[in-house]
Amino acid sequence: MENYTKIKWSDYNKEIPDDHYFYLRSCIRQTFFPGSENVFIDILRNILKKDIYDEAKQTTCTGIGYHSDIVTLDTIQTVIARQFALMTEKGYENVVISCVTSFGIYNETMHIWQHHPEQEEKIREYLRKATGREFKKPVSMSHSSDVIYKFRDEIAKRMKYPLVDKKTGEPLKIVDHIGCHYAKIFPETGIGGAEFPKVLTGIIKSWGGQIVDYPERRHCCGFGFRQYIIKGSRGYSLTNSKKKFDSMEPYEPDAIVCNCPGCAMFMDKWQYVIYETQGKKYSKTGNGIPVLTYEELAALVLGYDPWKIGLQMHQVDVTPLLDKMGIEYDKEYYIEQRKKLAIV
Amino acid sequence: MKHVVIIGGGIAGLTVASQLCNSNCKVTIIEKSNRLGGNLSNYTYLFPDFSKVEDVLKGYIEKVNSSDIRVIYHTEIHKVKREKDKFILESIDNVRINADAVVVATGYKVFDATIKEEFGYKIFDNVITSVDLENMIKENKIITSKGEKPSRVAFIHCVGSRDAKVGNLYCSRVCCITAIKQAIEVKKLLPDVEIFCFYIDLRLYGSNFDNIYLTAQRDYRIQFIRGRLSETSEKQDKTLLIKAEDTLSGRPLQMHVDMIVLMVGIEPNNFAQYMKNENYLHLDENGFIKQKNVHLERNITLEEGVFLAGTCIGPMSVGETVDHSKAAAFEVLKYLSRN
């Protein structure tokens, strides 16, 4: 058997490079969480003083098409190869991937090439014919939440608003939700393995929060491609999310933090659908549970203006969380923006 | 007088020692802990007849104590080498012992259930192993972390056995019948408890094991569900939510229980790894010490003068261990008479 089968995952850590990242963006995150990727780059460049390259010529990884059987395996590998070629041309060797779906696909591609070198050769030939490009494989592949995890203590040192209830001094109760493709495909690609990845819990603890360990913690958020893309199956997606909300509700979480675009989107939006269809809101205040990305959480604790990182775009109102943390914000601007965006 | 050194003071080592003690050779048992009995001492009753472990061990231990057999405690052998016709055994603490023949009776260790994180051992309070349950049975005190009697208990078979994900492809053989034995014991102590056993398939190889299985269902109302556990979660009140698949009905299931017992499998002991590191004894594909011939020479290693007794060659019951160890003693005597 392969060696990693005997790994004690709770002790497992993966190597995350210290500097010089080639950033690979998500295709959907800028729509739903428009500030997340930009603030990630800003934190790395301007606060942590790291080198991160944001390539304008990059494309989607075509992961949604691949998981929907529209894009073939050869095609998606060629797209990945092109991204690697862009990285090679700019002299980088550490990729940082913003999306968990993409992260799974990049790892799957590398895995295929490791076990089937003839496939890698074929893809190299396809890329050559299509674009004339050559590529080197990256030395390391990290998810951008891995990078935030790596620098969690540096961020904690510069923290303005810890994950603490300003009035009571109690730690905020935070639900962590890890995207399935982060480590469930290849456990060794996730910090702490597949079952209890530490990537978000490590961040939350470092910034003063308390982890909520609820029964359906490891259940899928409901994003599953075949569930939400096929309209007839969309009820499954909603059911999965509802199952999680029902399970976490008794713990009265202050926020949910996700590292996957789909999870963050669905856990945010489905709360609205559940309210509209069933009149149910998952918090005592009648607000719902705010859903944040890890970059947004990092930005909040570092003192970024919530509206400059796009929190007004969230379905669930984040202001109760901001109030608890003691973050000051422009309330009128927020109300005006919500009206403009027609967010209920 | 020839000197036979037995590595391990469990039931296998004790059996070999008892067989050799009146045979005109000097016998030494080297035991890594501070007591004789090995893994067997962790148990209270034995399948299939619920006889007491202390009754099984008592005779052997008395025999060893009343004979010339020397027992060296707190000594773990990690090197064996041959110099001409003698063996030199070396402990981790650099104690050296000479021998004319060596019997490896190092037994087994149980699978470390923390590796199966999804089952929640050492993460959730009320997830215990079959070894932990034996301690509770020994103390006649089966309680949850809150000090209450559990009303629903799930036994999970094959934890660390027949599981490619943890690198153990083999069956540990005795866990199915041990689970049934323990389930009956729990039911005897707590008659109102509901018990569910989750199994892949029940490997009840002994001639009377199926009778115990039927007794468990008929007389003790223990329920058997064919399906592996997927994952465990803890609720606020410290009870557990388990997800599994009932493969007979072909449906996923969720269940709330107060306690989970993980039937941890048998793994090769550290001695096997030491031998592998020293490139001295060969190991089989599962990491147990390799026998010269799996049909005809089950006590003999590829190294002449080094013999095998008990579960160092793979999982086996107490009865089988005793048989195997008696055969090992016979092989030792044959070897000594030739040399």
Interface residues (C-beta under 8 A of the other chain):
Chain A: M1 E2 T5 K6 I7 K8 W9 S10 G193 E195 F196 D213 Y214 P215 E216 R217 R218 P250 Y251
Chain B: D112 T114 I115 E117 E118 I123 A164 K165 V166 G167 L169 E231 S233 E234 K235 Q236 L241
